[in-house]
C-alpha cells in the first residue's frame, strides 16, 4: 500500500501516516479491523466502540496486550 499522511475522514478525525486509507476502505473487513485496532490502541478520540464489531473480529485484532486483557474482561466476561 502507498504510504501517505492524511485524515481518515473529516468526521473520524484520525490521522495515520503509514496507511493509504482510501485504498484500505475498498476492503471492508480489513478497514474495519484496522480502524478498531487503531481506535483501541491509540485512543477513541471521542468515538465509541461498536461492541458487536469488537466481538466479531476479536480473534483478528492485533492489540496492546494490556488493552486486550482489559477489553476481554469487560466485553467477553473472561479472565485470561
Protein Blocks (a to p, Z undefined) as FASTA:
>chain_A
ZZddddfblmlopacfkbcfklmmmmmmlmmmmmmmmmmmnogghpacdfklmmmmmmmp
ccdfklmmmmmmmmnopaZZ
